[in-house]
Amino acid sequence: MKSLFTLAVVAVAVLFAAPAFAAEAAEGALHNYSVIAAGLAIGIAALGTGIGQGNAVNGATQGIARNPGAYGNIFTAMIVGLALIESLCIYSLVVSLIILFVKW
């Protein structure tokens, strides 16, 4: 686990160091950092919503398995919950696109 963390820190350091040593870093540095920020934002959002959706479906299937008569109520609540969870990822996508395409 420690080696994975070290590898991640080195990767981030290399990504942030590359624009610093470029000849035109002064004018394009903000755009380079915004690309990295947008990528990280949508990646973290997708990871979080994927975990959340997995937990929601897991809970719903366990609830239906324990009480099959409550299928309608559990299924409806699960679909609404999944839609709300997915909307968080879509909001992150919109913010990432705004970060990428706004002229700074």
N, C-alpha and C positions, 0 to 999 in steps of 0.2 A: 504494500500500500504506500509505503514511504517513497519507493522508487517511482511509482506512478505519479505521486504528487510532485516529486522533483522534476520528472519529465514534463508535467504540465506547466510548472513554473518556468522552466527553460524555454518551452515553446512560446509562452506568453512574452517572455523577455526578448526572444528573437523577433517576434512579430512587432513589438513596440520599438525595438532598436533599429529595424530596417529603415523606417522613414526618417529616423534621426540622422542617419549617415548619408542620406540621399542628397544630391546637389540642390534639388529644388524643394527641400523639406519645408522651407519657410512658407511657401504658398500653398502646398498641397497637404500639409501635415494634418490639418483639421479634417479634411476629407478622408484621409487614410484612417484616422482614428474613428471617424463616424462609420466607416465600413466595418471595422472590427467590432465596434459597439453594437451595430445593427445585427451582425452575425451572432454575436454572443447573446443578444437579447432574444432573438427568435429561437436559438438553440436551447436556451434555458427554459423559455416558455413552452416549447414543444416537449422537453423532458418532463417538466412539472405537470403539464396537462395530460401527458401519457400515463404518468404514475397515478394521477387523480382519476382518470377514466378507468384504469385497471382496478383501482380500489372500489370504485362505484359499481362496476359490473360484478366484481367479486362479492360485494355485500348484497347486491340484488339477487344474484344466483343462490347464495346461501340462504337468504330470506325466503325465496320461492321454494327451495328444497325443504326447508323446515315447515313452511305453511303454504302449500300449493293453492289454497283457497284465496290467498291474498295476492295472487298473481297480477290482477288488474291494477290494484293500487300501487304495488311495488314497481311494476313495469312503467307506469305513468310517471311516477316520481323519479325513476332512474333516467328516463328519456329527458325529462326537464332538467335534471341535474347534469346530464351529459351535454346538453345544449349550452348550459351556463358555463360549464368547464371549457368547452370548445370556444366559447366567445372570448375567454381570456387569451387564448392563443391567437385568435383573430385580431384582438386589440393590439397585441404585441407585434403582429405582422404589420398592422397599419402604422404603428409608431416607428417601426424599423424602416418602412418605406418612406415615411416622412423624413426621418433622419438621413436617408440616402439621397433623396431627390430635392431637398430644400437647398437653395444656394446660400451658403454661409458667407 
